[in-house]
């Protein structure tokens, strides 16, 4: 039994003593678990008899660069510290205490380590931070409420964080690992540094592979930090291409903090070439700030999804009738006028009732989807396509001359009755005839019925649904 056993058993929570072997190379062999109380032992072994004293910590938990960095910082600084963070590995919030201890061995430094885990964040513990961190976090919250413009407020936040970190760059990158989609939300960098370039210029396939290496580096911890060449070398073992690129652009220190919502990583906030003397303060600030920012981003994403769902036809993927009504209302009120000249097309699917009756509604749905695809195939970036009824579609073509509108009409005609594809009738009206969009829609609708009547006269095998009396 080690000399620390009795001391450790005075703690009700999980506690152990760690050693830092100053003669050992940096890595797992440098950090040992000297001893732990029974509460700690039972978290790392199945029975108390299996616990072995003074062994590399990786005997009991997986190697974590962030953990090693924290132990090293406490041992080298000789100062205790406390942190509270969301750790993906355990899907929990962890409150951690590190405290340097006296060592009789000049080649070793000792650190007391204790932690407590909870499945959900404790607001009181989140608020138990240094005055400097508290000031930074409050500033962040105020920035997020200064304007209703989400992107603008986020840019102001990263600008403040960059300055707090003393970094050359601070960025927020959004990630969807399932879809392999990564996008820059906002960033701020030292524009006086001629070597600094916008992150957008780096968003290549190679950079996507770099982003996909970050989970391995973070290793389900709360963050990943590089403060010196030793850290660079360790990271290079996992992501050599990324480390090579960092060295190429002159990055000597970097901290990456995951942004998590509903147990899922939705992005990262990272700062490059920061003030390494402020590492602990920066980690604490980013940890709390990330908690707030994650909630803001997740809320913005949910609002955006709701807007999309409220304006999108779920079957065909084009805009729905609600979106059309809003668009027309915006034009009439002048809030968002349809740019003139414009044109409109009214489209009605042919044969839908017969297909539904004889082949089932699934076949009818496929018919509708095929028409939507045909309309989206029309070569124009300006078209607004709406499904306004069961078998009716509307196209608004803003900022379109008579000549361009005629070309669009030709494309529509070529797609209206293609073999083995859905057939549809159409009607068209340009603002050169009627510059009120509502009147133009009425004219296009009336003309569509004339085309539809001619189609059914040639195809008596189809029943005309909603035929005008």
Residue, then its C-alpha position, 0 to 999 in steps of 0.5 A: x500500500x502506498x503512502x497516499x492510500x490513507x490520504x486518498x480515502x479521506x475523499x468520498x469522491x473519485x481521487x488518485x495521485x498521479x506522477x510525472x516522470x521528468x526523465x521519461x519521454x513525453x507520452x504515456x510512460x511519463x504519467x503514472x497512476x501512483x495510487x487511488x482510493x477505492x472509489x477511483x479503483x472501482x472506476x478502472x478495474x472490475x475488482x479492487x484486487x486487480x488494481x496495480x499501483x504506480x503504472x502508466x495511466x493508460x493501463x486504466x484509461x485510453x490515452x488522451x493528449x488533453x489529459x496529459x497536457x493538464x497534468x503537465x501544466x499543473x505539475x510544471x506551474x505548481x498551481x492548482x486548478x479546477x475545470x468543468x467541461x462536456x466530455x464526449x467519451x463518457x457522454x457526461x459533464x466532468x468537474x475536475x480538480x488538479x492540485x500539485x503535491x510535494x514530492x521527495x523524488x527530484x525526478x518526479x512531480x506529483x499531482x492530486x487528481x479528482x473528478x465528478x461526472x454528471x449526465x447533464x450540465x450543472x449551471x452552478x458549476x458552469x458559473x464557478x469560474x475565474x473572474x477573467x473567464x466570467x468577464x469574457x463569457x458575459x461579453x460573449x453573451x452580450x454580443x449574441x444579443x446585440x443584434x438579431x443578425x445571427x451571422x453578424x453577432x457570431x462574427x463579433x463573438x469570434x473577434x472578441x475570442x481571438x483577442x482574448x486568446x491573443x491569437x492570430x485567427x479564430x474561426x467557427x467551422x460547422x460540420x455534418x460528418x454524416x453528409x461530409x459537409x463542412x462550412x465556415x460560419x465565421x472567423x476573424x484574423x489579424x489582417x495586418x499579418x500578410x500570411x493570413x488568408x481567409x479559411x474559405x480558401x482552404x476548404x478543399x477536399x484535403x481540408x475536409x480530410x483534416x477536419x475528419x481527423x479531428x475526432x481522432x485527435x480530440x479522442x472524445x475529450x473536451x478539446x485538443x491543444x498544441x502549445x509546443x513542438x512536442x505536442x506537434x510531434x505527438x499530433x503528427x502521429x495521428x494526423x501527419x498531413x494536417x500537422x505538415x500543413x500547420x507548419x507550412x503556414x506558420x501555426x505553432x499553437x492551436x486549440x480546437x474546441x468541439x461544439x456539441x448539441x444533443x450528444x452530437x458534434x455540430x462544429x468546432x471553434x478554434x484559435x491559432x497562434x494563441x498566447x500559450x501563457x494563457x492556455x488554462x484561461x483560454x481552455x476555460x473560456x472556450x469550454x464555457x463559451x462553446x457551451x453557449x455558442x453550441x446552443x445558439x448555433x443549434x437553435x439557429x439551425x432548428x429555426x432554419x429547418x423549420x422555415x425550410x419545412x414550412x416553405x417546402x413541399x415534402x414530396x417534391x422538394x420545391x416550394x409549397x403553397x404557403x411559400x407562394x402565398x408569402x412570396x405574392x404577399x411580399x410583392x404586393x406589399x412592396x417588402x420584396x417585390x418580384x423584379x421586373x420584367x418577370x414571367x409566370x408559368x402555370x403547370x398541371x400534371x396530366x393523367x394523375x387521377x387515372x394513374x392514382x386509380x389504376x396504379x395506386x397513389x405511390x405511382x401518382x406520387x412518382x408522377x408528381x416528383x417526375x414533373x418537379x424534376x422536369x421543371x428543375x431541369x430548366x436551365x435558369x438560376x432565377x426560377x422560383x418553383x412552387x407546388x400550389x395544389x395537388x397536381x398544380x405547379x407555378x413558376x415565377x421567373x423574375x428579372x426575365x426579358x421577353x426573349x429569355x422568357x420565350x427560351x424558357x417556354x421552349x424548354x418547358x414545351x420540350x419537357x411537357x410530353x417526353x416518352x416514358x416521363x410524366x406529361x404536363x400542361x402549361x400556360x404562360x404570361x409575361x409582365x409585358x402583358x400584365x405587370x401585376x403578378x396576380x393577374x399574370x398568374x390568372x392569365x397563365x392558369x387560363x391558358x394552361x387549361x386550353x393546352x390541357x383540353x387539347x391534350x385530353x382530346x388526344x389522350x381519351x384513355x386519361x380521365x381529366x380531373x377537375x375539368x372545368x364545367 
